[in-house]
Amino acid sequence: MKPLNDSPFVVTQLWTARPSSDHRLLVTSGRAWATLSGEWDKDNPDHVLLCGDGLHVAAGQHLVVEAWPRHPAEVLTLTWLAIDKSEIEVKTDSVSSPGGVTCL
């Protein structure tokens, strides 16, 4: 995986992406509600992602992410990683960032 941003970024409002190559979204703090287009084999394209969770986003899919905090002080931070197709095993899994994620 190649990080596009060495450090996680804070999401304070709706964040969207439609990558031209496969990517992995990694939640490095907080909780996110993510909707991923193109998951036609699923009844519901929504995902709840907790700190440490990752989501594979294939080229051309449309991803919409928003913070879904459990309390007012909780902050959502994400890391967006370009990935090689040979690294893809499953669409949603728990992963750690290149530097490791510490979740409280």
C-alpha positions in Angstrom: 0.0 0.0 0.0 1.2 3.5 -0.8 -0.1 6.2 1.5 -1.3 9.3 -0.3 -1.2 11.2 2.9 1.4 10.3 5.5 -0.8 11.4 8.3 -4.5 10.8 8.9 -6.9 13.7 8.0 -9.9 14.9 10.1 -13.4 14.6 8.6 -15.7 17.3 9.8 -18.3 17.1 7.1 -19.3 14.8 4.3 -16.2 13.4 2.4 -16.5 11.7 -1.0 -14.2 9.9 -3.4 -14.4 8.1 -6.7 -10.9 6.7 -7.2 -9.4 5.9 -10.6 -7.5 3.0 -9.0 -8.2 0.6 -6.0 -7.8 2.2 -2.6 -8.3 1.3 1.0 -10.0 3.7 3.5 -8.7 3.3 7.0 -10.4 4.7 10.1 -7.6 5.9 12.5 -9.9 7.4 15.1 -13.6 7.7 15.7 -16.5 6.0 14.0 -17.7 6.5 10.4 -20.8 5.8 8.3 -19.7 4.9 4.8 -21.9 4.3 1.7 -20.2 2.5 -1.2 -21.8 2.4 -4.7 -21.5 -0.6 -6.9 -22.0 -3.3 -4.3 -24.9 -4.8 -6.2 -24.6 -8.2 -4.4 -25.6 -6.5 -1.2 -29.0 -5.3 0.0 -27.4 -2.4 1.8 -24.3 -0.6 0.6 -23.8 1.1 4.0 -20.9 0.3 6.4 -20.3 1.3 10.0 -16.5 1.5 10.4 -14.8 1.8 13.8 -11.2 2.8 14.6 -8.9 0.2 13.0 -11.4 -0.9 10.3 -10.6 -0.7 6.6 -12.8 -0.7 3.5 -11.7 -1.6 0.0 -12.9 0.8 -2.6 -12.5 -0.4 -6.2 -11.6 1.9 -9.1 -14.7 3.8 -10.2 -16.8 3.1 -7.1 -18.3 6.2 -5.4 -17.6 6.4 -1.6 -19.4 8.8 0.7 -18.2 9.0 4.3 -19.4 11.0 7.3 -18.6 11.0 11.0 -20.9 9.1 13.2 -19.6 10.1 16.7 -20.7 8.3 19.9 -20.1 11.5 21.9 -19.6 15.2 20.9 -15.8 15.1 21.5 -15.2 12.1 19.2 -13.3 13.0 16.1 -13.2 11.0 12.9 -9.8 10.7 11.2 -9.1 8.7 8.0 -6.2 7.6 6.0 -6.7 7.0 2.2 -4.3 4.4 0.7 -3.6 3.4 -2.9 -3.3 -0.4 -3.1 -2.0 -2.9 -5.5 -4.8 -5.4 -6.7 -2.6 -8.3 -5.6 -3.0 -7.1 -2.0 -6.8 -7.3 -2.0 -8.2 -10.2 0.1 -11.6 -9.1 1.3 -13.7 -5.9 0.9 -14.1 -5.0 4.6 -11.7 -6.1 7.3 -9.8 -4.9 10.3 -6.4 -3.5 9.4 -3.7 -1.4 10.8 -2.2 1.6 9.2 1.4 1.6 8.1 2.4 3.1 11.5 -0.2 1.1 13.4 -3.4 2.4 14.8 -4.0 2.8 18.5 -7.7 2.8 19.2 -9.1 3.9 22.6 
